[in-house]
């Protein structure tokens, strides 16, 4: 799972974390956040320094996702397009893994 965050003031996006899931559980009684609980693996999850990152928006809008449908929105509106889960395409995964190679971990 990848976590992106918006800048303040809005308009730019940054890659914040690659969260590796340890477990995913279906809740018998949904919480206010939904019917699933995801538990991250703190040993393998990676967090990236956003201070020296370039704007991640061009990368986001170039992604094709598994559906082949790219993000058509820009700026702060990207949040609307990515608030739900989207499966990455194979090429998105390859490109993301190359991208994180140049980022500073914290």
C-alpha positions in Angstrom: 0.0 0.0 0.0 1.4 3.4 -1.0 0.6 6.6 1.0 0.8 10.0 -0.7 0.2 13.3 1.0 -0.7 16.8 -0.2 1.4 19.8 0.5 0.2 22.7 2.6 -0.8 25.0 0.9 -2.3 22.4 -1.5 -1.2 21.8 -5.0 1.7 19.4 -4.7 1.9 15.8 -3.8 4.6 13.7 -2.1 5.2 10.0 -1.7 5.2 9.5 2.1 5.3 5.7 2.7 5.2 2.2 1.4 3.1 0.3 3.9 3.7 -3.4 3.9 0.6 -5.2 5.3 1.1 -7.8 7.9 -2.6 -8.7 8.1 -6.0 -7.8 6.9 -9.1 -8.7 8.9 -12.7 -8.5 8.1 -14.6 -6.9 11.0 -17.9 -8.6 12.0 -19.1 -5.2 13.0 -17.8 -2.4 10.6 -16.0 0.5 12.3 -16.5 4.1 11.3 -13.6 3.5 8.8 -15.1 0.5 7.1 -15.4 -3.3 7.3 -11.7 -4.2 7.2 -8.8 -3.6 9.5 -5.3 -3.5 8.0 -2.3 -4.0 10.2 1.0 -2.7 8.9 4.4 -4.4 9.4 6.6 -1.8 11.1 9.8 -3.8 10.3 9.4 -3.6 6.5 7.3 -0.5 6.0 9.3 2.4 4.5 8.8 6.1 5.2 10.3 8.7 2.9 11.5 12.2 3.6 9.3 14.8 1.8 11.6 17.8 2.4 13.7 17.3 -0.7 11.2 15.5 -2.9 10.0 16.8 -6.2 6.2 17.1 -6.8 4.8 13.6 -7.2 1.8 14.8 -9.1 3.3 14.3 -12.6 4.0 10.7 -11.6 0.5 10.2 -10.2 -1.2 11.4 -13.3 1.0 9.2 -15.5 0.0 6.0 -13.7 -2.2 3.6 -15.6 -3.4 1.4 -12.8 -4.6 -2.2 -13.4 -7.9 -0.8 -14.9 -6.0 1.2 -17.5 -7.8 4.3 -16.2 -5.4 7.1 -15.3 -6.1 10.0 -13.0 -7.7 12.9 -14.9 -7.7 15.4 -12.1 -4.8 17.7 -11.0 -3.7 19.7 -8.0 -5.6 19.1 -4.8 -8.5 17.4 -6.7 -6.2 14.3 -7.1 -7.3 13.4 -3.5 -10.8 12.7 -4.8 -9.4 10.2 -7.4 -7.2 8.3 -5.0 -9.2 8.3 -1.8 -10.3 4.7 -2.5 -8.0 1.8 -3.2 -6.6 1.3 -6.8 -4.6 -1.7 -7.9 -1.4 -0.8 -9.6 -0.4 -2.1 -13.0 2.8 -4.1 -13.5 4.5 -1.1 -15.1 3.3 1.2 -12.3 4.9 -1.2 -9.8 8.2 -1.2 -11.7 8.3 2.6 -12.0 7.4 3.1 -8.3 10.2 0.8 -7.2 12.7 2.7 -9.4 11.3 6.0 -8.1 11.8 5.1 -4.4 15.4 4.2 -5.1 16.2 7.9 -5.2 14.3 8.9 -2.1 15.8 9.4 1.4 14.2 7.1 4.0 13.4 8.3 7.5 
